[in-house]
Protein backbone atom coordinates (compact mmCIF):
# COMPACT_ATOMS: atom_id res chain seq x y z
CA UNK A 1 0.00 0.00 0.00
CA UNK A 2 2.81 2.45 0.84
CA UNK A 3 4.56 1.74 -2.43
CA UNK A 4 1.35 2.44 -4.34
CA UNK A 5 0.88 5.75 -2.50
CA UNK A 6 4.50 6.72 -3.13
CA UNK A 7 4.12 5.94 -6.83
CA UNK A 8 0.83 7.85 -7.02
CA UNK A 9 2.30 10.98 -5.42
CA UNK A 10 5.70 10.48 -7.09
CA UNK A 11 7.57 10.51 -3.77
CA UNK A 12 9.69 8.00 -1.86
CA UNK A 13 8.30 5.75 0.85
CA UNK A 14 10.71 7.44 3.27
CA UNK A 15 9.08 10.76 2.44
CA UNK A 16 5.62 9.35 3.20
CA UNK A 17 6.87 7.99 6.53
CA UNK A 18 8.41 11.37 7.43
CA UNK A 19 11.88 9.81 7.50
CA UNK A 20 12.96 12.36 4.93
CA UNK A 21 12.02 15.99 4.40
CA UNK A 22 12.53 15.72 0.64
CA UNK A 23 11.93 13.06 -1.93
CA UNK A 24 13.72 11.61 -4.92
CA UNK A 25 11.54 10.39 -7.75
CA UNK A 26 13.11 7.10 -8.81
CA UNK A 27 13.09 7.87 -12.51
CA UNK A 28 15.09 11.08 -12.09
CA UNK A 29 18.05 10.11 -9.86
CA UNK A 30 20.17 6.99 -9.65
CA UNK A 31 21.04 5.52 -6.24
CA UNK A 32 24.53 7.03 -6.55
CA UNK A 33 23.08 10.49 -7.26
CA UNK A 34 20.72 10.20 -4.29
CA UNK A 35 23.65 9.26 -2.03
CA UNK A 36 25.69 12.22 -3.29
CA UNK A 37 22.79 14.63 -2.71
CA UNK A 38 22.22 13.26 0.81
CA UNK A 39 25.92 13.63 1.63
CA UNK A 40 26.05 17.16 0.19
CA UNK A 41 23.06 18.23 2.28
CA UNK A 42 24.78 16.96 5.43
CA UNK A 43 27.79 19.24 4.87
CA UNK A 44 28.20 22.60 6.60
CA UNK A 45 28.54 25.75 4.46
CA UNK A 46 32.34 25.49 4.26
CA UNK A 47 32.11 21.88 3.11
CA UNK A 48 29.55 22.80 0.43
CA UNK A 49 31.82 25.59 -0.83
CA UNK A 50 34.74 23.17 -1.04
CA UNK A 51 32.68 20.62 -2.99
CA UNK A 52 31.42 23.34 -5.36
CA UNK A 53 34.99 24.51 -5.96
CA UNK A 54 36.21 20.97 -6.61
CA UNK A 55 33.39 20.31 -9.08
CA UNK A 56 34.18 23.51 -10.98
CA UNK A 57 37.84 22.47 -11.14
CA UNK A 58 36.96 18.99 -12.40
CA UNK A 59 34.62 20.37 -15.07
CA UNK A 60 37.20 22.85 -16.40
CA UNK A 61 39.07 21.42 -19.40
CA UNK A 62 42.67 20.75 -18.33
CA UNK A 63 44.20 22.54 -21.29
CA UNK A 64 42.09 25.67 -21.05
CA UNK A 65 44.38 27.62 -18.69
CA UNK A 66 47.43 26.73 -20.78
CA UNK A 67 45.74 28.03 -23.95
CA UNK A 68 44.81 31.32 -22.24
CA UNK A 69 48.44 31.85 -21.21
CA UNK A 70 49.70 31.31 -24.79
CA UNK A 71 47.28 33.87 -26.26
CA UNK A 72 48.52 36.76 -24.12
ABEGO torsion letter per residue (X at the ends): XAAAAAAAAGBBAAAAAGABABBBBAAABBAAAAAAAAAAAABBAAAAAAAAAAAAAAABBAAAAAAAAAAX
